[in-house]
Amino acid sequence: MSHQTDRLLRIMARLRDPKAGCEWDRAQTFSTIAPYTIEEAYEVADAIERADMDELRGELGDLLFQVVFHARMAEESGDFSYEDVARDISDKMEARHPHIFGDEGGIMEDSRWEEIKAAERAAAGSTSAMDGVALALPALLRSDKLQKRAARVGFEWPDIEGPIQKLHEELGELAHAETEGDRLMEAGDVLFVAVNIVRRYGVDPEQALRASNGKFERRFKKMEELARSDGKDFAELDLDTQELYWQRAKAQIG
């Protein structure tokens, strides 16, 4: 174990010390820390998206601290330790790369990769193709993973025309939904089918929507800036005028 890793583990142990530790850190549980773990993972992704290496270093440290935090609580309860976590992921990576760490050689084919992962799920007691898709994943990402699992066992439209027709059908059902509950379900169906269409084009829906969110945000801020430079309050403009600013913003920043 490296000096800095050992140092971090000692810091965590001190923070959780029943007598001399930090009151806040001692009070935490797996459930209370989980939201911070998810938040830190998103902050890592955000630093990568902005290509900020200095911030990425810091955010990776924050994420590592989350791993250490969970491992320390598990060690206190007698379940597992940080060393067990490191051992498990090392064993998994070696088992998933027999062409690198084993005697298979060659290049790992997608079918072989899925075969190895399926064997892991079976060994863990999986009985369904849907097992193991984490409930805590963002809904868009989880939808993509569920559909990929279904496709691996043949439950898939033969071509993209199928989901495109289904999207039109779901949009019609949403338009005619009469109750709040029905609208919720039909809206979900629309999004679910949209994920299927995007996936069939080989695009990661989570990344695609993040990119569109970022583009919309940049353009909107540019519209507000342009309006201010003209001495106008963007929120007070009528829709036609706002649309003109939208076109100007698109022309300037793409």
C-alpha positions as CSV (number, residue, x, y, z in Angstrom):
1,M,0.0,0.0,0.0
2,S,1.3,3.4,-0.9
3,H,2.2,6.0,1.7
4,Q,-0.6,8.4,0.6
5,T,-3.2,5.6,0.6
6,D,-2.2,4.5,4.0
7,R,-2.3,8.1,5.2
8,L,-5.8,8.5,3.8
9,L,-7.0,5.4,5.6
10,R,-5.5,6.6,8.9
11,I,-7.3,10.0,8.4
12,M,-10.6,8.2,7.9
13,A,-10.1,6.0,10.9
14,R,-9.4,9.1,13.0
15,L,-12.5,10.9,11.8
16,R,-14.6,7.9,12.7
17,D,-12.9,7.3,16.1
18,P,-15.7,6.9,18.7
19,K,-14.0,9.2,21.2
20,A,-11.6,11.5,19.3
21,G,-13.3,11.6,15.9
22,C,-15.4,14.2,14.1
23,E,-18.9,14.4,15.3
24,W,-20.4,14.7,11.8
25,D,-18.3,11.8,10.3
26,R,-19.1,9.5,13.3
27,A,-22.8,10.1,12.8
28,Q,-22.9,9.0,9.1
29,T,-24.2,5.7,7.7
30,F,-24.1,4.1,4.3
31,S,-27.4,5.6,3.5
32,T,-26.5,9.2,4.5
33,I,-23.2,9.1,2.6
34,A,-24.6,7.5,-0.6
35,P,-25.9,10.8,-2.0
36,Y,-22.5,12.4,-1.6
37,T,-20.9,9.5,-3.4
38,I,-23.2,10.0,-6.4
39,E,-22.6,13.8,-6.3
40,E,-18.9,13.3,-6.3
41,A,-19.1,11.0,-9.3
42,Y,-21.0,13.6,-11.2
43,E,-18.4,16.3,-10.3
44,V,-15.7,14.0,-11.7
45,A,-17.7,13.8,-14.9
46,D,-18.2,17.5,-15.0
47,A,-14.4,18.2,-14.6
48,I,-13.7,15.8,-17.4
49,E,-16.3,17.5,-19.6
50,R,-14.6,20.8,-19.0
51,A,-11.1,19.3,-19.5
52,D,-10.0,20.8,-16.2
53,M,-7.2,18.5,-15.1
54,D,-6.5,20.4,-11.8
55,E,-10.1,20.1,-10.8
56,L,-10.3,16.5,-12.0
57,R,-7.4,15.6,-9.6
58,G,-9.3,17.1,-6.7
59,E,-12.6,15.6,-7.7
60,L,-11.0,12.1,-8.0
61,G,-9.7,12.6,-4.5
62,D,-13.2,13.4,-3.3
63,L,-14.5,10.3,-5.0
64,L,-11.7,8.2,-3.5
65,F,-12.6,9.5,-0.1
66,Q,-16.1,8.3,-0.6
67,V,-14.8,4.8,-1.2
68,V,-12.6,5.0,1.8
69,F,-15.6,6.2,3.9
70,H,-17.8,3.3,2.9
71,A,-15.0,0.8,3.4
72,R,-14.3,2.2,6.9
73,M,-17.9,1.9,8.0
74,A,-18.0,-1.7,6.6
75,E,-14.8,-2.6,8.5
76,E,-16.3,-1.2,11.7
77,S,-19.3,-3.5,11.3
78,G,-17.1,-6.5,10.5
79,D,-18.3,-6.9,6.9
80,F,-15.3,-6.0,4.8
81,S,-12.3,-3.7,4.6
82,Y,-10.7,-1.4,2.1
83,E,-8.2,-4.2,1.3
84,D,-11.2,-6.5,0.5
85,V,-12.6,-3.9,-1.9
86,A,-9.2,-3.5,-3.7
87,R,-8.8,-7.3,-3.8
88,D,-12.3,-7.8,-5.2
89,I,-11.9,-5.3,-8.0
90,S,-8.4,-6.6,-8.9
91,D,-9.8,-10.2,-9.1
92,K,-12.7,-9.0,-11.2
93,M,-10.5,-7.1,-13.7
94,E,-8.1,-10.1,-14.1
95,A,-11.0,-12.5,-14.6
96,R,-12.7,-10.1,-17.1
97,H,-9.4,-9.8,-19.2
98,P,-8.3,-13.4,-19.8
99,H,-6.6,-12.2,-23.0
100,I,-4.4,-10.0,-20.9
101,F,-3.9,-11.8,-17.6
102,G,-4.8,-15.4,-18.7
103,D,-3.8,-17.7,-21.6
104,E,-6.5,-16.8,-24.1
105,G,-4.5,-14.2,-26.0
106,G,-5.8,-12.3,-29.0
107,I,-8.4,-9.5,-28.8
108,M,-11.4,-9.6,-26.5
109,E,-14.6,-9.9,-28.6
110,D,-17.8,-8.3,-27.3
111,S,-19.5,-11.6,-27.2
112,R,-16.8,-13.0,-24.9
113,W,-17.0,-9.9,-22.7
114,E,-20.7,-10.4,-22.3
115,E,-20.2,-14.1,-21.7
116,I,-17.9,-13.4,-18.8
117,K,-20.2,-10.8,-17.2
118,A,-23.2,-13.2,-17.6
119,A,-21.2,-15.9,-15.8
120,E,-20.5,-13.4,-13.0
121,R,-24.2,-12.6,-12.6
122,A,-25.1,-16.3,-12.6
123,A,-22.5,-17.0,-9.9
124,A,-24.1,-14.2,-7.9
125,G,-27.5,-15.9,-8.1
126,S,-29.0,-14.0,-11.1
127,T,-32.1,-15.5,-12.6
128,S,-33.1,-12.7,-15.0
129,A,-31.5,-10.7,-17.8
130,M,-32.6,-7.7,-15.8
131,D,-30.8,-8.6,-12.6
132,G,-27.9,-6.4,-11.6
133,V,-29.0,-3.1,-13.2
134,A,-28.7,-0.7,-10.3
135,L,-31.9,1.1,-9.2
136,A,-29.9,4.2,-8.2
137,L,-28.7,4.8,-11.7
138,P,-30.0,8.0,-13.4
139,A,-33.3,6.9,-15.1
140,L,-32.0,7.6,-18.6
141,L,-28.9,5.5,-18.1
142,R,-30.8,2.7,-16.4
143,S,-33.3,2.7,-19.3
144,D,-30.4,2.2,-21.8
145,K,-28.9,-0.6,-19.7
146,L,-32.3,-2.4,-19.4
147,Q,-32.9,-2.3,-23.1
148,K,-29.4,-3.5,-23.9
149,R,-30.0,-6.5,-21.5
150,A,-33.2,-7.3,-23.3
151,A,-31.6,-7.0,-26.7
152,R,-28.9,-9.5,-25.7
153,V,-31.6,-12.2,-25.3
154,G,-33.3,-11.3,-28.6
155,F,-36.1,-9.0,-27.3
156,E,-35.4,-6.2,-29.8
157,W,-37.1,-4.7,-32.9
158,P,-35.4,-6.0,-36.0
159,D,-34.8,-2.4,-37.3
160,I,-35.1,1.2,-36.2
161,E,-38.5,1.6,-37.9
162,G,-40.1,-0.3,-35.0
163,P,-39.2,2.1,-32.2
164,I,-39.8,5.1,-34.5
165,Q,-43.4,3.9,-35.1
166,K,-43.7,3.1,-31.4
167,L,-42.7,6.7,-30.5
168,H,-45.5,8.1,-32.6
169,E,-47.9,5.7,-30.9
170,E,-46.7,6.7,-27.4
171,L,-46.9,10.4,-28.3
172,G,-50.5,9.9,-29.3
173,E,-51.3,8.1,-26.0
174,L,-49.6,10.9,-24.0
175,A,-51.8,13.5,-25.9
176,H,-54.9,11.6,-24.9
177,A,-54.0,10.8,-21.3
178,E,-56.7,12.2,-19.0
179,T,-55.3,11.8,-15.5
180,E,-52.1,12.9,-13.9
181,G,-51.1,9.2,-13.3
182,D,-51.7,8.3,-16.9
183,R,-49.7,11.3,-18.2
184,L,-46.8,10.3,-15.9
185,M,-46.8,6.7,-17.3
186,E,-47.3,7.8,-21.0
187,A,-44.5,10.4,-20.7
188,G,-42.2,7.7,-19.3
189,D,-43.1,5.5,-22.3
190,V,-42.2,8.3,-24.7
191,L,-38.8,8.8,-23.1
192,F,-38.2,5.0,-22.9
193,V,-38.8,4.6,-26.6
194,A,-36.7,7.7,-27.4
195,V,-33.8,6.0,-25.6
196,N,-34.3,2.9,-27.7
197,I,-34.1,5.0,-30.9
198,V,-31.0,6.9,-29.8
199,R,-29.4,3.6,-28.7
200,R,-30.0,2.1,-32.2
201,Y,-27.9,4.9,-33.7
202,G,-25.1,3.8,-31.4
203,V,-25.3,7.0,-29.2
204,D,-25.1,7.0,-25.4
205,P,-28.4,8.7,-24.4
206,E,-27.0,10.0,-21.1
207,Q,-24.1,11.7,-22.9
208,A,-26.3,12.9,-25.7
209,L,-28.7,14.6,-23.3
210,R,-25.9,16.1,-21.2
211,A,-24.5,17.6,-24.4
212,S,-27.8,19.0,-25.4
213,N,-28.4,20.4,-21.9
214,G,-25.0,22.1,-22.1
215,K,-25.7,23.5,-25.5
216,F,-29.1,24.9,-24.5
217,E,-27.6,26.5,-21.3
218,R,-24.8,28.2,-23.3
219,R,-27.3,29.5,-25.9
220,F,-29.7,30.7,-23.3
221,K,-27.1,32.6,-21.4
222,K,-25.9,34.1,-24.7
223,M,-29.4,35.3,-25.4
224,E,-29.6,37.0,-22.0
225,E,-26.3,38.6,-22.6
226,L,-27.3,39.9,-26.0
227,A,-30.5,41.3,-24.7
228,R,-28.7,43.1,-21.9
229,S,-26.2,44.6,-24.3
230,D,-29.3,46.0,-26.2
231,G,-30.6,47.5,-22.9
232,K,-33.4,45.0,-22.7
233,D,-34.7,42.5,-20.1
234,F,-34.9,39.2,-21.8
235,A,-37.7,38.0,-19.5
236,E,-39.9,40.9,-20.6
237,L,-39.6,40.3,-24.3
238,D,-42.3,38.6,-26.3
239,L,-41.7,35.2,-27.7
240,D,-41.0,36.4,-31.3
241,T,-38.3,38.7,-30.1
242,Q,-36.8,36.1,-27.9
243,E,-36.7,33.8,-30.9
244,L,-34.7,36.4,-32.8
245,Y,-32.2,36.5,-29.9
246,W,-32.1,32.7,-30.0
247,Q,-31.1,32.8,-33.7
248,R,-28.4,35.4,-33.0
249,A,-27.1,33.3,-30.1
250,K,-27.0,30.2,-32.3
251,A,-25.1,32.1,-35.0
252,Q,-22.5,33.3,-32.5
253,I,-21.8,30.2,-30.5
254,G,-23.2,27.3,-32.5
